[in-house]
Amino acid sequence: MGSFSPTDAPTGFLLYLPKKEGAAPVVLIDQLQRPVHTSFADFDENGLDDFVICEFAKWTGNLSWWQNKGKGRFERRLLTEQTGAIKTAVRDFNEDGRTDILALFGQGNEGFFVYLNQGNGQFQERQILQFPASYGSSYFELTDFNGDGNEDIIYTNGDNADYPPILKPYHGIRVFLNEGNLHFKESLFIPLPGAYAAMPRDYDKDGDLDFAAISFFPDFEETPAKSFAYFENTGNLTFKAYTFPEVNNGRWLVMDAGDMDQDGDTDLILGALTFETVPDVGLVDRWTSLGLPFVILRNQTIGR
């Protein structure tokens, strides 16, 4: 990113880390303005992976795809000069045989934009969901939530770095069902103040999708334990929430899911960032003394 705090300084970069032992890392693209996400696809169909990079920045960010020219050379192709790009997903959304881009934006003009690949390196922008400027969009994933064969949008909003931050009842997890032709309709809302990510998986192996979620801005005075929540799907769009005893040992900013111990179920890893809370309730001293960079939550479903 170059900087966690808001900035337009071009200090971010895209780094390639080879898996081969002893191989040196390589900076592929530098002078990026606070890059926060990268997706990979062959947008120009020349057999080489291109990149689409979200430069969130502060005032002057953008969303661009970087054309792979071979031999480690990449050329920027601007999609939009709008700041606040958070995350992208690449799919053939209009089923024309070309790879398109779905992007989530915060920073004022919040919402989802799709960039339809017209061929010859050209894309057509279309906004498919728009949110209020105060929403605090933070994350999304695509998954078939209702089992109809179409990928739906799982979305969180909870960015709350206001001065001072005010708890917002509209923060949380939302499911937008895919009605076809790039039309999405909200069908579920789970309140979670300060929500920063929600990952839908069948964590308990019962055939439906649950949610693991983190909040970077929970109610630190009353319910700091809601910085992580596991929402078990109990049917009929109802969920039962859990957390873990050591949840207050870090302030969880990022999360990923995967079968880390290779036992057949989905585990979680939470990444921490020690950052001041408003109001100060003593948690920063605790986080600093413990110094936890991450915590692994091992799923006990298999073999219990």
Steps between C-alpha positions, in 0.01 A plus 500: 500500500781738580291655780204387709407862567334699217752632247547562129875435518612247234679274749312174438613214276411155369748238616549151358615241756627182329432168674838362391745485788765770478328690217496875553176702513432732207319836497278479190332842521590789729399863565143393579268720709400292801420175315268274699405214263617330180321252271650300214356415157593495132287797395650541151512125424870494414580209732657716774349589837413867538421673832218723619615708798286698745685820593281618786721804574324798661401767246664390174477119482384292206413157368722376216582179323864444421568340163769235508741583217730208581851488646385662825354810333152629586310796356224681689153507340276735696145385575395793719666783692253456784667457838401238757526173304494222762479159331433340162381168363557382143236298316323489164198681643309548172599160356656636181823302535708787638618556858330795673571678830270562798630769737388628840564866582482700824607860555182691419373348175441164662372198315570224251615571146544242225749553218389300196782389274435629148816346354812678375577614855180703532249480789151644547409617852159433654392566861285214629458592871526841666527567874486816714831684535507417873468122457866413555528217245775258598489156329315262270507147365307324225330170581177316419318567827153370407605205282343622174821471300573875494771671703364745756679787675597467867585853614607677818496866598658622822781743430460747787814711524303816571603748771366376730353180355125466554337157520285452191203258506527445124849347525517127447479211253271509197411242237400625156339223295580476131181542297683479166610762248718670763204574728547432872244531781570516874351196676679483836649742752690395812590801721866515604642842596830569327487192274818467294458158335267201487598169345217259407597134534338178623711504814297237688461270196119486522431601141426872535708817510609656828692826547827580672528875550736757649436854619774761525263750663278308745344664803820494707319625813214250507573206267870487401468122452301568183829570323462140379178307454417158359141496377368143481222458242204347685263511202232735369749790484567484875846487655650430844808702595816378675846637571814360669640564852815682387320732259615815684870411469524691171324748276411300192545681169523216246387139475544202271347152485639164391572145613830587667544171685372291205242313704205564268335807655551876470725681748548874545792734549448851640759775453535776760584868490554682831319828452352750744137463605249778558431511788814356660384199704845356576512248216791664317735434793390138502552459126841665519618280786385180329635599159291245308539539122238234426296218648399170339154359577507126432162357405415201718205375288684206344584231752317649797 
